[in-house]
């Protein structure tokens, strides 16, 4: 039983002893100041009116009846708050738990035996991997890791868009240049840039020359039907290049996928489902098939166009079918740009009328957009920066700020990715964010590199002690005064659980940053390693425990911990 459950039960028992029957929710909060205790509840203020009692007096009555071995002190404050301070033995037990179960400290088994599916980073093949994809990847990967902490079996998938009229335009332009032109480029990045050019130029040519429509649609149909044609052969070359690049780029960002579900296969499934649900869910209208969203307070959207092809909406219906058939998730999480919020309400609502699970077990999380602050970076990257260019630009900034130290390419890359991911994840999903090199690359607080630096600092202290044959010891010395660190470390499992329930990585960012700041303050005010001080061994235990919790938090955020910086 986690500590919040223990305290909640103790308070409910105290309420019963006060002669009050109450089975509703009970709110526990952490006071802003540790001097006010570890937890506070307003239960007396909630019940006072119904019980016709003074809230302060009722709080005193309830407080006298709260009893649990983990609680050391209870005080009534203000208009009727009950402040609870935990026992020193409890803090020590949590430090011991970190040592006993280091890599999984903070994890729980709430979803053990259940399955969670997370879809993110779904690329549009033939279009470059850009900033929007990186935001989606960072948020989706962190949500998948949060799901992992719940004990669930987690599956991560991506949904590449591998067939569309836009891809048909790109393939037309690739053939116009000649597929062999790809051989002129040495690197995969250069080949990808060229394919991106084909996508843009193909779209421009199509819009400017109506006579191209028939040819482009023929190419698109070749792709849909896997026809043995030069167009399909050219498409396969471009598709394979794109997929290889996508998987390598996402691996560089620290993520991998258990499965890929392609838009082409979802389209086949989606068209069949939609046509099978006319007229009970969908409606024929002017040669197309639509969903009349107004009946649900939404807007109407086309699911099958006049050419008989499935639109994105129908493909998403097919995708839901394939996800639930292949993986049988108890929870399916989809991460997209916030611009798809209203669109997906229509898809989700109509899907629920076909299969209730497709609506009830599906959660749609959205994210905003990212901009780059600073003339140098913003002018270099342009309006829609590519991920490779972003990483190169931030790596350059990292090296410039290395204070004379030469970083290996891998170190600079890891620090750059930490800076970007932290900036993305520190803000609640759905909001737009700015990447400011001055704050995002700072080693002095509120940044990914700061967390990495703090972890490395803890490891440095432990290494120094080890060379003096001093090892952490899990025993508080006589006269030990409990530190703020001990009163903060135990909260990590609670924060992780809340972050998973809300699918809110920013909660982990806030906690780990505050813990790092607390450790650095303690480090600055304390001589941790002192061979003549018997408290040294326990201080080393706190140092190791803090480093481990920071490392676990970084893992949830998809950020690598560095042993030295």
Secondary structure, 3 states (H helix, E strand, C coil): CCHHHHHHHHHHHHHHHCCCCCCCCCCCECCCCHHHCCEEECHHHHHHHHHCCCHHHHHHHHHHHCCCCCEEEEEEECCCEEEEEECHHHHHHHHHHHHHCCCCCCCCCCCCCCEEEEECCCCECCCCCEHHHHHHHHHHHHHHHHHHHCCCEEEEEECCECCCHHHHHHHHHHHHHCHHHHHHCCCHHHHHHHHHHHHHHHHHHHHHCHHHHHHHHHHHHHHHHCCCCHHHHHHHHHHHHHHHHHHHHHHHCCCCCCEECCHHHHHHHHHHHHHHCECCCEEEECCEEEECHHHHCCCCEEEECCCCCECHHHHHHHHHHHHHHHHCCCEEEEEEEHHHHHHHHHHHHHHHCCCHHHHHCEEEEEECCEEEECHHHHHHHCCCCEHHHHHHHHHHHHHHCCCCCCCCHHHHHHHHHHHHHHHHHCCCCCCCEEEEHHHHCCCCCCCHHHHHHHHHHHHHHHHHHHHCCCCCCCCCCCCCCCCCCHHHHCCHHHHHHHHHHHCCHHHHHHHHHHHHHHHHHHHHHCCCCCCCCCCHHHHHHHHHHHHHHHHHHHHHHCCCCCCCC
